[in-house]
Amino acid sequence: MSMSKKLDDLVKERNKEKLEEKRRNKRLNPKLAERDYDMLRILRTPPTDPTIKYNAKYFEKRFGVSEVTIYRMVKKLKDMDLLEEKQKGGSYVIKNEVEQLYTEKTEEDIALVASLRGLLQHFEKTPLFEKVTKLIYFLQPKIAKNDSLLSSGRVIVAPQMEYNIKTENWDLVNEALDKNCKIKFHYTKFYSNKKSQRTVCPYQLILDNGVVYLFAYSEYADNIILYDLNFMADIIVTKEKFTLPKNYDFNNYSGGGRLGAFKEDKIQNFEIRFTGYAKDWMKYHKWANDQQIKAEDQDSLTITFSSAQEFKVLREVLKWGTDAQPLAPKSLVKRWREEINGMYEMAMASKEK
């Protein structure tokens, strides 16, 4: 027998041994497939209709496989001590002590969501925080509790402006969002302190810098408007349904601007020059989706972008003091100068006192 033939035989023998070992491990340490996880997930929740039985026929139809395949799945789950040996009321039963099980990919996703709980500190005073926290612990208590990095306080959100929300308003508006029902309410305008009655189609709740806004279509104004949730009173969820438009998302109305819950009807092109610390800071922050660097030298950085948020842009420019100068549009430059002159006059008046 040649050396080559001997080598070939050795390779075949080794491959055969590996295959047998693989089969043995599979038999002794079976792994759950996606369909197995789905079956366990279904068995965790009782059927809404008492006539439904979680048996082989049910899962055969549910998964679109043969009855033999279902029996193999059930045998594997029983061998892994995940299902009770006997059916209860004609249904397979998951063992009580079995924790929620997920695929590795799902566990990674849930671990990510659990980690986001730390970032949700920004919304700690809102009903949203409690709901998301409950959801995380419902999905996978083990992962959420063992979230050592975020839960340990080694990654935090800096102290933020606190939300002071009328939770009854949140609950009523949230109910209307779920049902796509119009709501009626009295609204107090902050600049006039006058109450007016409004009927709106609620689109979204928006959390922004310590304030919760309702983004809704106003029948009175025939326009889509932001309402401060805390200035709404006497909210009534009507039985009148409305159709949510495809482009309802607030992001479709900000003209590409990324400066919070504010919109104007006109999209404008902006040009801002930055110096000092603001010059380097703006390299890593975007005020709008299409923001670009127009010019840069040793002393300054000039950016351009489009947005429907001129008022918000003005506020951001003023934050930087002498390190930011608006160059366009003319309306922004005019408002900027008026604001600076007003502050100067105020400063001079207080100095004289």
Order of alpha helices (4+ residues) and beta strands (2+ residues): alpha-alpha-alpha-alpha-alpha-alpha-alpha-alpha-alpha-beta-beta-beta-beta-beta-beta-alpha-beta-beta-alpha-beta-alpha
